[in-house]
Amino acid sequence: MDGWLKALIATACVVIIAGGGYYAWSQYRDAERRELLAEQRACTQRVRDIGNLKTRSDDQQALTRCIFRGFISTADLDDAKKKALGG
């Protein structure tokens, strides 16, 4: 009976540790997804701002980063430039 109780406690510990690890990992992944979504929205807003003639000094760096990360395409940027120029 003593060995059975030790095995039960060990199993309970493993389950609790695994559950905690799973919860922590899911929180980390959710935070990462929220961060990527916020970055994508910021990139999209930058393109809209360019189309509305609202530019900032760091647009070139930020938009280059957005293109490399795959949040916008060069076609999106070209469309915004055309809109800004009235075309």
Secondary structure by P-SEA (a helix, b strand, c coil): caaaaaaaaaaaaaaaaaaaaaaaaaaaaaaaaaaaaaaaaaaaaaaaaaaacccccaaaaaaaaaaaaccccaaaaaaaaaaaacc
